[in-house]
Amino acid sequence: MTQEFPLLKQAQELQRLLRELQKDLADREVEGVSAGGSVRCVVTGDLEVRSVRIDPSLLASENASSVSAHVTAAVRDAVRAAADLKRRETEKVTGGILTDLGI
């Protein structure tokens, strides 16, 4: 049947590759930083926050509002890095076709 429908076979192969990529991204980590590296956030390629580390010296020298802003910035940085990783890896698998379609 797949010989009769080569496009269907290609679509099924693409689905398989995207499932593998999804699993791979769940295991890959990226890091976001702020406050000159005093705040670090690790996020997986599928956007799971794994850790947030704050240098104790920052806690001693800044108020809670500033520390909160630094944590937010580090998380945003990590999420952007994860989204970029996902985009790049998806383009490798799809040849950019999904990006061209706005997916």
N, C-alpha and C positions, 0 to 999 in steps of 0.2 A: 504494500500500500504506500509506503514512503517513497518508493521509486516513482509512483504515479504523482506524488505531490512533493517535489523537491523543496518548494518554499515552506511547506509544513515541517519538513525535516530540519531545515535551517532554523525555523522559529523554535522548534523543540530544543535544538542544540543551544541556541541563544538563551533560552530559559534555564537550561542546565548550567551554563556558564555563569549566569547572573545569580543563581542559587549558590554556587560555589563562591562567588565573589562576596555575597552577603555573609556567608560563614567566615570567610577570610577577614572581612572588615571587622567582624565582631571580636576577632582576636588581635587586631592591630591597634596600637595606641599612638596618640599624638598628645603633645603637651602645649598648653597655653600658659603664658607668663604675664605678670604685671609687676609694678613697683620695683623695676630693675631686677627682677628675678626673685624677689622676696615672697611672691605668691605664685604658686604653680598648680595647675589643674591638669590632670590626665583624663582624657576622654577616649573611648574606643571609636573605631571607624563607623560604628552604628549608633553613635551618640550616647553611649552609657558613660556617665561620670564615674571614673574609678577612684580618683583621689583628689583632694585639695590639700596642699601643704602651705602653711604660713610660717615664715621665719619668725621665731619668738621675738627677735629684736624689733620687728615691725609692730608687734602687739604692744611692746613697751613704749614705742615712740609715737604711735598714731592713735587717734580716737576711733571708736567703733564705727562711725559713719565712714571714715576714710578707709578703714580695713575692709568694710563691706563693699565699698566702691572698687577696691583693688581685687577682691575676690570675684566680683561680677565681671570685671575686665578680663581676668584670667580665664574664667569660664567661657566668655564670649570668644576670646582668642582661640581657645581649644576647640570650641564648636566650629568656628570658621575653618580651622585646620582640618578637622575631621570631614567637614563637608567638601573641602577642596580635595582631600585624599579620595573620598568616594567618587567625586566627579572625574578625577584623573583616571582612577582604576576602572570606572564604568566606561569611559571613553576608550580605554585600551581593549576592553572586551567587545564593545559594540562598534568600534571604528568611528565613534562620534555620532552615530545615527540617532541615538536617543536625545543627545544634546541638540542636534539639529532640529529635532521635532519639539524641543522645549520640555522634554521629560526629565 
